Structures are given as C-alpha cells and as structure tokens.
C-alpha cells in the first residue's frame, strides 16, 4: 500500500505480510517526514494520532484500511 492509500500525501510504498505491518510502517513514515520538516505530511500525522483518541472513528479507518490491504494483489 502507499502512503496516499492510507490517507497520506505521497506515493511512498509500504510492504508487509499483514495490514498491521504496513500501517505501522506508514505511521513511522509520517513521523519521520514531519521530523525532517516535510509539512505536507503533518495533517496525515495529526489524523493518525487523533484516530487513536477517538476509538470509534479510528476503528472505522482501521477496518477500511485492512479491507483495502486484503483486496490488493500479492507482490
């Protein structure tokens, strides 16, 4: 999956055997990009941090992302 497919601004690819692996990779990517001064990733980082503060809407994003991951062809 790409950063953009999970709500981010870029096409950086993330690979993993499970959806949780790519979600964690994107979370790390967002933090790294903002730490490097890339403001285009800030809103996605804030959304990522906020979804865990709002469990109901955060779970909706999580389930949607897992479903999208499952629908992708295998590498």
Residue frames relative to the residue before (quaternion, step in Angstrom):
aa qw qx qy qz dx dy dz
X 1.0000 0.0000 0.0000 0.0000 0.00 0.00 0.00
X 0.3737 -0.7152 0.5410 0.2367 3.53 -1.22 0.42
X 0.6828 -0.4459 0.3839 0.4332 3.51 -1.35 0.26
X 0.6733 0.5123 -0.2930 0.4453 3.58 0.88 -0.95
X 0.6393 0.5329 -0.3323 0.4437 3.61 0.96 -0.76
X 0.7308 0.3809 -0.2254 0.5197 3.57 1.19 -0.49
X 0.7116 -0.4858 0.2456 0.4442 3.58 1.22 0.41
X 0.5558 0.6086 -0.3916 0.4091 3.57 1.26 0.07
X 0.6122 -0.6160 0.3796 0.3188 3.58 -1.28 0.11
X 0.7661 0.3805 -0.2001 0.4778 3.63 1.13 -0.27
X 0.5492 -0.6312 0.4584 0.2996 3.53 -1.35 0.13
X 0.2615 0.7714 -0.5393 0.2138 3.61 1.16 0.46
X 0.3056 -0.7803 0.5170 0.1744 3.61 -0.74 1.02
X 0.1237 -0.7577 0.6368 0.0714 3.52 -1.20 0.68
X 0.1303 -0.8024 0.5813 0.0350 3.55 -0.93 0.93
X 0.2219 0.7568 -0.5980 0.1428 3.52 -1.17 0.61
X 0.5540 -0.6065 0.4578 0.3402 3.53 -1.28 0.30
X 0.7712 0.2314 -0.1191 0.5809 3.57 1.22 -0.49
X 0.6278 -0.5487 0.4012 0.3792 3.55 -1.20 0.59
X 0.6299 0.5557 -0.3414 0.4216 3.59 0.95 -0.81
X 0.6212 0.5468 -0.3422 0.4449 3.59 1.08 -0.66
X 0.7024 0.4394 -0.2833 0.4830 3.60 0.88 -0.85
X 0.5977 0.5465 -0.3645 0.4596 3.60 1.10 -0.60
X 0.6648 0.4887 -0.3022 0.4773 3.60 0.92 -0.87
X 0.6367 0.5219 -0.3303 0.4617 3.59 1.02 -0.76
X 0.6622 0.4857 -0.3168 0.4746 3.59 0.96 -0.79
X 0.6165 0.5406 -0.3514 0.4519 3.61 0.96 -0.75
X 0.6594 0.4989 -0.2939 0.4795 3.56 0.96 -0.90
X 0.6305 0.5406 -0.3166 0.4581 3.57 1.01 -0.88
X 0.6569 0.5077 -0.3185 0.4575 3.60 0.87 -0.91
X 0.6613 0.5042 -0.3066 0.4631 3.59 0.89 -0.91
X 0.6656 0.5083 -0.3005 0.4564 3.59 0.92 -0.91
X 0.6726 0.5070 -0.3065 0.4435 3.57 0.87 -0.93
X 0.6628 0.4828 -0.3063 0.4836 3.60 0.94 -0.84
X 0.6344 0.5310 -0.3282 0.4560 3.60 1.00 -0.79
X 0.6784 0.4663 -0.2761 0.4961 3.58 1.17 -0.61
X 0.6130 -0.5936 0.3334 0.4008 3.58 1.29 0.06
X 0.4740 0.6655 -0.4494 0.3612 3.60 1.23 0.18
X 0.2291 -0.8246 0.5076 0.0993 3.56 -0.12 1.31
X 0.5490 0.6192 -0.4111 0.3823 3.62 1.16 -0.34
X 0.6900 0.4660 -0.2730 0.4820 3.58 1.20 -0.42
X 0.4675 0.7205 -0.4284 0.2807 3.61 1.24 -0.28
X 0.6863 0.4786 -0.3193 0.4449 3.63 0.77 -0.88
X 0.6344 0.5118 -0.3329 0.4741 3.61 1.05 -0.70
X 0.6261 0.5254 -0.3303 0.4721 3.60 1.05 -0.74
X 0.6673 0.4919 -0.3031 0.4701 3.57 0.91 -0.90
X 0.6249 0.5215 -0.3341 0.4752 3.59 1.05 -0.72
X 0.6390 0.5271 -0.3184 0.4609 3.56 0.97 -0.90
X 0.6871 0.4697 -0.2896 0.4727 3.59 0.85 -0.90
X 0.6770 0.5164 -0.2856 0.4398 3.57 1.02 -0.79
X 0.6265 0.5623 -0.3650 0.3976 3.59 1.00 -0.64
X 0.6493 0.4902 -0.3344 0.4756 3.59 1.12 -0.40
X 0.6133 0.5221 -0.3473 0.4802 3.58 1.28 -0.26
X 0.7288 0.2866 -0.1788 0.5956 3.57 1.28 -0.42
X 0.2452 -0.8486 0.4467 0.1418 3.58 0.30 1.27
X 0.6567 0.5201 -0.3403 0.4271 3.62 0.90 -0.78
X 0.7154 0.4068 -0.2628 0.5037 3.61 0.76 -0.97
X 0.6143 0.5499 -0.3470 0.4471 3.59 1.07 -0.66
X 0.6453 0.5085 -0.3185 0.4728 3.58 1.01 -0.76
X 0.6010 0.5539 -0.3539 0.4547 3.59 1.08 -0.66
X 0.6551 0.4935 -0.3067 0.4828 3.59 0.93 -0.89
X 0.6547 0.5335 -0.3075 0.4384 3.56 0.92 -0.95
X 0.6896 0.4712 -0.2846 0.4706 3.60 0.84 -0.94
X 0.6280 0.5278 -0.3277 0.4686 3.59 1.04 -0.77
X 0.6694 0.4932 -0.2949 0.4709 3.58 0.95 -0.86
X 0.6427 0.5098 -0.3291 0.4678 3.60 0.96 -0.79
X 0.6425 0.5182 -0.3176 0.4668 3.59 1.02 -0.79
X 0.6540 0.5048 -0.3085 0.4715 3.59 0.97 -0.86
X 0.6241 0.5332 -0.3281 0.4674 3.58 1.04 -0.78
X 0.6751 0.5068 -0.2926 0.4493 3.58 0.88 -0.96
X 0.6715 0.5070 -0.2950 0.4529 3.59 1.11 -0.62
X 0.5514 0.6226 -0.3951 0.3901 3.60 1.22 -0.29
X 0.5001 -0.6206 0.4932 0.3486 3.59 -1.12 0.57
X 0.5390 -0.6043 0.4720 0.3485 3.56 -1.18 0.54
X 0.5345 -0.6239 0.4674 0.3264 3.59 -1.14 0.69
